[in-house]
Amino acid sequence: MSQPVPNPLAIVKALEGLWERRQKEGKPLRSEGAIKVVRENFSWDKVAQRWFGVIDGCMEDREKYCMDIPPPDEELDKRAITLVEVF
């Protein structure tokens, strides 16, 4: 489901309002609490840790559900050696 395209004039008005508020109050638009939340939850270290968790989970599932391939039979090994020696 697609979202409606925002009205450009509404975006301009919102940005103007933010700019005027910043000019009046003389402080940044972002609150210290918002900056803290972003730093705690969305730092590159946190993103990397989450991705490593996903990858580790996939690898655990893969190990759980994969079948081990047995080593080749000795007879097959001997035949392969003789074929290599022939050619």
N, C-alpha and C positions, 0 to 999 in steps of 0.2 A: 504494500500500500504506500503510495507516494504522499509526501507532505506538500501542502500548498506553498507556493513560492511567496516569501514574505514581501510585503509592500516596501519598496525602497524608501519611500517618504517616511514610513513608520520607523525604519532603521535610522534614518538621518535624524529624526526628532529624538529618538532614544539616545543617540550618540551626543547630540547637542545638549540634552538634559544632563547627561553624565559629565560633559565638559564644563557646563555652567556650575554644577555642583562642586566639581573639583576646584574651579576658580574661586568660588565663594568660600569654601571651607579651607582651602589651601593645603589639603593633605591628599595622599594617594587614594584612588578609588577602591583599592583592595584593602580589606580589613586585615589586621594581623592574624586573626583567627583563621581566615580563609587561606592565607599564605601558609600557616602552620599545617593545616589539614592537607593542602596540596603537597607540601614537602614531605609529610609523614606517609602519605598514601600513594603518591605518584612519582617518587624519585626513581631515577634509573636503576638504583640498587634494588628497590622494591619490585620494579617491573622485571628485572633479570631474575630475582628470586622466584617470582611467580612462574616465569617461563621455565626455569630449571625444574620447578615442581611439576609442571605439566609434562615436560620431557621425561623426568624420572618416572612419573606414573605410566606413561606410554611404554617405557622400556620394561617396567615391572610387568605390565600386562603382556607384553611381547614374550618375555621370558616364561611367564606363566602358561601361555597358550601355544608356544612353539614346541615342535617336536625336535628332539636332538637327532642329528644325523649320525648314524653309527659309522664307525670306521669301515673301510672296505675289507672284504673277505681276503684272506691270505692268497687263495687261489686266483682271485681277480687281480691281485697285486702282481703275482708271478706272471700271469698272462700279459699284463700291461708291460712288464719289463721285457719279456721275450718279443713282443711286438715292436718295441722301441729298438731292440737290438737288431731285428730283421730289417727294419727300414733304415 
